Amino acid sequence: MVPNDANRTIEAVWRIESPRLLAGLARLTRDVGVAEDLAQEALLSALERWPQTGVPDNPGAWLMAVAKNRALDLLRRAKRLERKHEELSGELGGSWTSAESSLDAALDDDIGDDLLRLIFTACHPVLSPEARTALTLRMLGGLTTEEIARAFLVPVSTISQRIVRAKRTLAEARVPFEIPRGAERAARLASVLEVIYLVFNEGYAATAGEDWVRPELCDDALRLGRVLAGLVPEEPEVHGLVALTEIQASRMGARTGPSGEPVLLLNQDRSRWDRLLIGRGLAALDRATALATAAGGALGPYTLQAAIAACHARARTAEETDWPRIVALYDALARTAPSPVVELNRAVAVAMAFGPAAGLEIVDALLAEPALASYHLLPAVRGDLLVKLGRHEEARAEFERAADLTRNARERDLMLARAAEHRA
Amino acid sequence: MRFMMLMIPKGYESAPPKLELPVDRVEAMMKYNESLQKAGVLLALDGLHPLSAGARVSFAGGKPKVTDGPYAEAKEVLGGYWMIDVRSKEDAVEWAKRCPAAENEVIEIRQVQEMSDFPEDVQRAAAGLPEIQEKVGQRRG
């Protein structure tokens, strides 16, 4: 194996093994930061050794053995210094043997609860959204620091620092390695869903940079969503999120034109939508709806958005879109999770169902909204509605404004092209 | 990216039409399937009945010729497949290595074609494919 091939193999092994490894180590040490350090040291050993020796037959057990040895070293050092090392000695001090055997069991058995604790900890609200994202991709997605940095177009050192700081924050806040219960659980689950959707969106509509989409990041988010759906299958909104992301991802191949430019939903070649993902998304939507209905609750925001996405997915042509139903779903969304962005989307649906003047009325009410002051889609939508009303000069100004506001190069080109179309 | 992991059990080409599966092997395989699902990489999977319950149509001389199974010249046939979504071919290989396969079994790994793998004219010629996939019910959860 040439070193590069070996590294790709090790990265693949790592993606598969690391979530279980981390979950087991976090259970042992009761500290995800320490667990992560131990796991990273094991990964470094693998990167040093495996290119020479080849990948062992049971790489998961190999990594765990290395990590356990490091844990023992840490414990001995802590004892030698006669300093109480709370994170480790609490769990390891008296019952190392039982901890060790429970660790071995963790590698073989169902570790669903440990994984769930891990994801709840990585997405703890004490961390910034950026930190939660980096930690989740690394701990649950098995991505290396380099891969995360590549995905977010930031230097490797930025991601490393972000992760180091996140681990310190978790330790300082004494965040327990646990599955939250009761009211806390809903809030924490919302944070987990938010992180997964954030990762998805960063891949689906890159906020900055040269590329309009980064499909790998979307796929990572899809996998994380499916993992979560496996861990908490009883939660309707988890299936709602899975449905939303699978249906949105189904359009990936149609969202980009031949030279990488964005193609908007209604102009997309629907034959390029991925039917396997649509099918999976619609099935997840059914599950979300059935669970919410059985629980006697209203549909949550992700499920409602998925239902809207499903309206588009079911329409064979753009003209067949059931806009009145989409308006009704946006009305429900605006009641459940009101936000200026939802309102803007509702305006688009209203315009399609009831004419551009009705849509423009909603958009104009949003012009004073501080949260949208630098949101490029507000002038983009407004420009679109003005075109339909024949107010071309005003539309051009709006498209130029949208081009100024977006940080994505592809989108800027699209907006400038639209502005040029309406030059008097 | 998507990969098909194609299971090719040696001897399956001459297996009797009514298949008897050992329960313990099925259980081991189910555990593996679950691990794929729990890792979020599994998109679809199916098992295939033996060739003796099926048929082959060959086109020697440009004319279709039907031969019912078992088919004497078949050296290897599919027993089933998994469709997985992973980051790289190496990931697919690593997942395949974890399969509790028997000694007579081989797993072939093949990347699924995407429209974007092909030039524009080929894409245009194949434009109706997803619609066909939908019509034949390739909509599955």
Interface residues (C-beta under 8 A of the other chain):
Chain A: R8 T9 E11 A12 V13 R15 I16 P19 G112 E216 D219 D220 L222 R223 L224 G225 R226 V227 G230 G253 P258 D269 S271 R272 W273 D274 R275 L276 I278 G279 R280 L282 A283 A284 D286
Chain B: M1 Q37 K38 A39 G40 V41 L43 A44 M83 D85 V86 R87 S88 E90 D91 V93 E94 W95 R98 E114 M115 S116 E120 A127 G128 L129 P130 E131 Q133 E134 Q138 R139 R140 G141
